Amino acid sequence: MKFKPIAIVGYSLFLVVTSSLITVLYYHLFVFNTFAGDNSQTQSLREVSREQVVSSPIKEDHSIIEVMSYGCHYCAANEEDLAKFSRSLPAGSVFKTIHIAGGGSGLAAYAPIFATLTEMGVEEQYRDSAYNAIIARNIDLNNENALVSWLKKNDIDVEKYQSVRQSDAVKQRIDDMADITRHYAINATPMFIINKRYVVAQDRDFPEFAQRMQKLLKKDN
């Protein structure tokens, strides 16, 4: 049985269009959550209950907590803007960065590295290098050999790193970050927790987004 060329072309176009529509629908349903009617985690602003504020594991009042990941491209792109933004906050306000931790998110895989470098007092100094290794160079810093190689390349004392990594302080820091991640149901990065009350995702250019965070910070003060 032979098919006419026009029928073959028409059928091929049908498959292409159908495949494209299915792909678009998938992204809207499962990635962008376009048709959700509840307070989904993909919304740009979510307010938690008063009870959740009271029981929040965040200790700092008048605070903005950035939840990031070394494996997050958008977190890396925000670094310079966030540094400037944090210096512009009013006196008495706190800007703090933590790594997403716990749960099933692959973005949480690097939380122990973040916690260890933080306890060593060098995390901010080597954050860009960690971003570059993981995102740009696709190096798996959870692989012990790759991690040691990265530490040496950055002149970080490997023996000290290994010692600090096993400390109770690092374990406690990871637990604290996991508590915050879990309490605010965070499964994507970057996210910002403002005054223990608002969970915000960046949905606009940074200057406008910074103004939005400033307003939310002042709202309860």
PyMOL commands that set and color helices and strands:
alter all, ss='L'
color gray80, all
select helices_A, chain A and resi 5-31+50-54+73-87+106-119+123-136+144-153+158-165+168-183+206-219
alter helices_A, ss='H'
color red, helices_A
select strands_A, chain A and resi 45-47+63-68+94-99+191-194+198-200
alter strands_A, ss='S'
color yellow, strands_A
deselect
rebuild
show_as cartoon
